Amino acid sequence: MAKELAEQLERLGHKAELLVTRYETLRRQNDELRRRLEEMQAALLARDAQIQKLEMQAEHTRISAALAATPADVQAARSLISSLVREIDDCVADLTRDV
């Protein structure tokens, strides 16, 4: 009976050692996974910031392209300004003639 009890106690001791070993292994794996998770979260935040920056740049590019004058627009504006300047010159000439 004492021999069986000693054997059971020895088996229990081995199982406890195995359990502690497995616990330590799992704890180390858990620590490593937590570290990797933190790294991945930091990388994700950096990528999100980069995506937001690129989206803003794309929006600015779209806006600037929409606002950019075409050569036809530039020519039309020059023609309008020339016409207005001639009209002003005519008005000034009329005023100086009347004086």
SEDRENKE-986627 format. One record per residue (C-alpha): residue in one letter; residue number from 1; x, y, z. Coordinates in steps of 0.2 Angstrom, whole numbers, plus 2048, in hexadecimal, padded with zeros to 3 digits. Example, Ala and Ser with C-alpha at 12.3 -4.5 7.8 and 13.67 -1.06 7.14 Angstrom:
BEGIN
@residu a, num 1, east 83E, north 7EA, up 827
@residu s, num 2, east 844, north 7FB, up 824
# end
This chain:
BEGIN
@residu m, num 1, east 800, north 800, up 800
@residu a, num 2, east 80E, north 80C, up 804
@residu k, num 3, east 817, north 807, up 7F4
@residu e, num 4, east 807, north 80B, up 7EA
@residu l, num 5, east 805, north 81C, up 7F3
@residu a, num 6, east 817, north 820, up 7F0
@residu e, num 7, east 815, north 81C, up 7DD
@residu q, num 8, east 805, north 826, up 7DC
@residu l, num 9, east 80E, north 834, up 7E5
@residu e, num 10, east 81D, north 833, up 7D9
@residu r, num 11, east 811, north 833, up 7CA
@residu l, num 12, east 808, north 842, up 7D1
@residu g, num 13, east 819, north 84B, up 7D3
@residu h, num 14, east 81D, north 847, up 7C1
@residu k, num 15, east 80C, north 84D, up 7BB
@residu a, num 16, east 80E, north 85D, up 7C6
@residu e, num 17, east 81F, north 860, up 7BE
@residu l, num 18, east 818, north 85D, up 7AD
@residu l, num 19, east 80A, north 869, up 7B0
@residu v, num 20, east 816, north 876, up 7B6
@residu t, num 21, east 821, north 874, up 7A7
@residu r, num 22, east 812, north 875, up 79B
@residu y, num 23, east 80C, north 884, up 7A5
@residu e, num 24, east 81D, north 88D, up 7A3
@residu t, num 25, east 81D, north 889, up 790
@residu l, num 26, east 80B, north 890, up 78E
@residu r, num 27, east 810, north 89F, up 798
@residu r, num 28, east 81F, north 8A3, up 78D
@residu q, num 29, east 814, north 8A0, up 77D
@residu n, num 30, east 807, north 8AB, up 784
@residu d, num 31, east 814, north 8B9, up 788
@residu e, num 32, east 81B, north 8B7, up 776
@residu l, num 33, east 80A, north 8B8, up 76F
@residu r, num 34, east 806, north 8C7, up 779
@residu r, num 35, east 816, north 8D0, up 773
@residu r, num 36, east 812, north 8CC, up 761
@residu l, num 37, east 800, north 8D2, up 763
@residu e, num 38, east 807, north 8E3, up 76A
@residu e, num 39, east 813, north 8E4, up 75B
@residu m, num 40, east 805, north 8E0, up 74F
@residu q, num 41, east 7F9, north 8ED, up 757
@residu a, num 42, east 807, north 8FA, up 755
@residu a, num 43, east 80A, north 8F5, up 743
@residu l, num 44, east 7F7, north 8F6, up 740
@residu l, num 45, east 7F6, north 907, up 748
@residu a, num 46, east 805, north 90D, up 73D
@residu r, num 47, east 7FD, north 906, up 72D
@residu d, num 48, east 7EC, north 90E, up 732
@residu a, num 49, east 7F5, north 91F, up 734
@residu q, num 50, east 7FE, north 91C, up 723
@residu i, num 51, east 7ED, north 918, up 71A
@residu q, num 52, east 7E5, north 928, up 721
@residu k, num 53, east 7F4, north 932, up 71B
@residu l, num 54, east 7F3, north 92B, up 70A
@residu e, num 55, east 7E0, north 92D, up 709
@residu m, num 56, east 7E2, north 93F, up 70E
@residu q, num 57, east 7F0, north 941, up 700
@residu a, num 58, east 7E4, north 939, up 6F3
@residu e, num 59, east 7D6, north 944, up 6F8
@residu h, num 60, east 7E2, north 954, up 6F7
@residu t, num 61, east 7E7, north 94D, up 6E6
@residu r, num 62, east 7D5, north 94B, up 6E0
@residu i, num 63, east 7D1, north 95D, up 6E6
@residu s, num 64, east 7E0, north 965, up 6DE
@residu a, num 65, east 7DC, north 95C, up 6CE
@residu a, num 66, east 7CA, north 961, up 6CE
@residu l, num 67, east 7D0, north 973, up 6D1
@residu a, num 68, east 7DE, north 974, up 6C5
@residu a, num 69, east 7DA, north 97F, up 6B6
@residu t, num 70, east 7DB, north 977, up 6A5
@residu p, num 71, east 7E3, north 981, up 697
@residu a, num 72, east 7D2, north 985, up 690
@residu d, num 73, east 7CD, north 98D, up 6A0
@residu v, num 74, east 7DD, north 997, up 6A1
@residu q, num 75, east 7DA, north 99E, up 68F
@residu a, num 76, east 7C8, north 9A2, up 693
@residu a, num 77, east 7CD, north 9AB, up 6A3
@residu r, num 78, east 7DB, north 9B5, up 699
@residu s, num 79, east 7CE, north 9BA, up 68C
@residu l, num 80, east 7C2, north 9C0, up 699
@residu i, num 81, east 7CF, north 9CA, up 6A2
@residu s, num 82, east 7D5, north 9D2, up 692
@residu s, num 83, east 7C3, north 9D6, up 68D
@residu l, num 84, east 7C0, north 9DE, up 69E
@residu v, num 85, east 7D0, north 9E8, up 69D
@residu r, num 86, east 7CB, north 9EE, up 68C
@residu e, num 87, east 7BA, north 9F3, up 692
@residu i, num 88, east 7C2, north 9FC, up 6A1
@residu d, num 89, east 7CE, north A05, up 695
@residu d, num 90, east 7BF, north A0B, up 68B
@residu c, num 91, east 7B6, north A11, up 69A
@residu v, num 92, east 7C6, north A1B, up 6A0
@residu a, num 93, east 7C8, north A22, up 68E
@residu d, num 94, east 7B5, north A27, up 68E
@residu l, num 95, east 7B7, north A2F, up 69F
@residu t, num 96, east 7C7, north A39, up 69A
@residu r, num 97, east 7BF, north A3F, up 68A
@residu d, num 98, east 7B0, north A46, up 694
@residu v, num 99, east 7BB, north A4F, up 6A0
# end
